[in-house]
Amino acid sequence: MTDSARPGPGPVSVLLGFAAVVIIIGGLKAAAPLIVPFLLAVVLATILIPPLQWLTSHRLPLPVAMIVLSLGLALIWVPLAAIVGASFDDFYVALPGYQEKIQAMVAAAGAWLGEHGIEAGRVAMEDMVKPAAALSFVRQIGGGLGTALANFFLILLTIIFILFEASGFPDKVRDALGERSDVVDSFREFSDRLQEYLRIKTLVSLMTGASIAAWLWLVGLDFAMLWGVLAFLLNYVPNIGSIIAAVPAVLLAVVALEWTGVLLVVAGFLVANMVFGNIVEPRMLGKGLGLSTLVVFLSLVFWGWILGPVGMLLSGPLTMAVKIALETDPRSRWFAVLLGPARVSSAGPAPMESSEEQTS
């Protein structure tokens, strides 16, 4: 039977496929408390593989290199957890007061609209517009991040085992697949590109978060370190992560600062994201490693629903890993193109031919 005459999958097969996907998603959601630390460990281990390879290439034994990396990670993780935890605790204490002030401002704006005869605008302002929810979002992120930081030893042990396994994993893949060099090459390409993406993304996120924290501290906004950490974490979410990180900080500035300070806060976020997001990161990553804004939003909702707040932070790396994996196989490269950003020609869309031109 030829390929063209071969029947496609029947309705039963399609239904079984959908059922399998639903079961897998349900299992991931039920096992989220166990999966989240493992995913964090995988992401951190992927970032640490190049430093490990650099240390071992300089004739440092693998166990010694692992000890050096573990100590370095602990020296960064523990103080960061203490600083971030203290910032979140202080923010939780002050949060009710900020929420009351924001609600009072919204009510005042609605009353002003009502006085000027815009009754529908007043109702919409009071019932639908709830800016305090943005500050509550910070509480959710902090809760999920605090749980992840508390699992430090579990994450550290998982990272150590992953790094030990990664050192000999290419040889195991080569022995298992034998002569199938195309699969080995695809796996190596996927691993190298994912490591490069996470390394550059982490570096750009660090620069973004540090610059925003320093600027907000100079402006005088409360919890500048907290907003810098939030900008660092949400910068892993392409396109819209920087916008989400800016909203609660700007709302807090509206309540706590004069309008000059609010404009300075907005300008700081705009400049930092334009410089690092639109200039530095595209030059370091290249234009090929991008995602469609719609895909980013859907992945943010999907992974946040399955894994919680930490899943929202990991949505960018997880979706990008899927895109890179699809690009390494020629059979699935078309789907990776659909996940990427749209390419708009500078000349605009091609004009449609008229019916007379088509018939001539």
C-alpha angles and dihedrals in degrees: 000000000000124000092251092054094045110111118241126232113301127231092264092055091048092050091048089051092052090046091052091051091050091049092049092049091048091049091050091050093048092048095044095118089059098037097050096064090044092052091048089051091050092050093047092045090051089053091048097049094084093051089047091051090048092052094047091046087060090060096262111145115248096243091050091047089051091052091050093050093045092051091047091050091048092049089054099037101049099050090041091052091050094048095044092044092052091047092051092047092053090046092052090053093051096038099090092054093050091048091053092051092049092048090049090053091049091049091049091051090049091049090051090053090049092051090054093052098259097126095159090053091051092052092047091048095052100037106033107026108075109163091172088073088072090061090047088054087062088055090054092049090048092050093052093043091049091053090050093048090050089059091062098129093047090049092045093051091048090050091051093051092046092051092048089050093044092058092066101022097098090056090049091051091049092050092046096048098037112185096007093107092161091066092046091049091048091051092049092048091049092049094047094047093046091050091049092048095049093044094052093040091052092049093049091045091052091051091047095049094044094049093048093047092049093047095048090048090054091047090051101242116157119251094017091163090053093053091047091053090047091050090049093051098042092047086078086069104079123229099352103039094082091051092051091049092052098051100073093041092051091047090051090049090053089056100038106032141049119259090264089058091047091054090048091052092050091046091051093054092045095050095044094049094043093050099041100027101040103028114020101036098045090049092050098040101031126229093276096072099070139115132217114257090234091052090049092052094046092047090049091055094041099049092038090055093048103038103020127230094336088053088059090054092048095044092094098051092041094051092043090052089054091049093050091048090052092049093055092063117065090210093060100032091101090063091050088055089054090053092052128083121283116263110225115195116231089228091057127234118332113260116252117246118246121240091252091055091047093052095044 
